[in-house]
Amino acid sequence: MNQAILFNDDLVFDEKQAAWCFTAQASGQLVTIYCHSAQLEKLEYIDNCTKFDIEEIVELWFEKNELEGDVIHIKI
């Protein structure tokens, strides 16, 4: 599947979900992405290198999965 994904620069930690969260535009649809990870949960902020790694994981998710709805939960 070849989709255009545009990641927004709004990465924040969502305490309710205990996950880092950000939004993206996938084929014109606004999607909220939650990244669940015990290691990432301990971090106070995400540096650019880690952010790019997360974005790559999300791109791989889109290659293997079909988007259903507007929320994605990914366990890293």
Secondary structure, DSSP 8 states (H G I E B T S, - for coil): ----EEE-S--EEETTTTEEEEEEEETTEEEEEEEE-HHHHT-SS--HHHHHHHHHHHHHHHHHS---SSEEEEE-
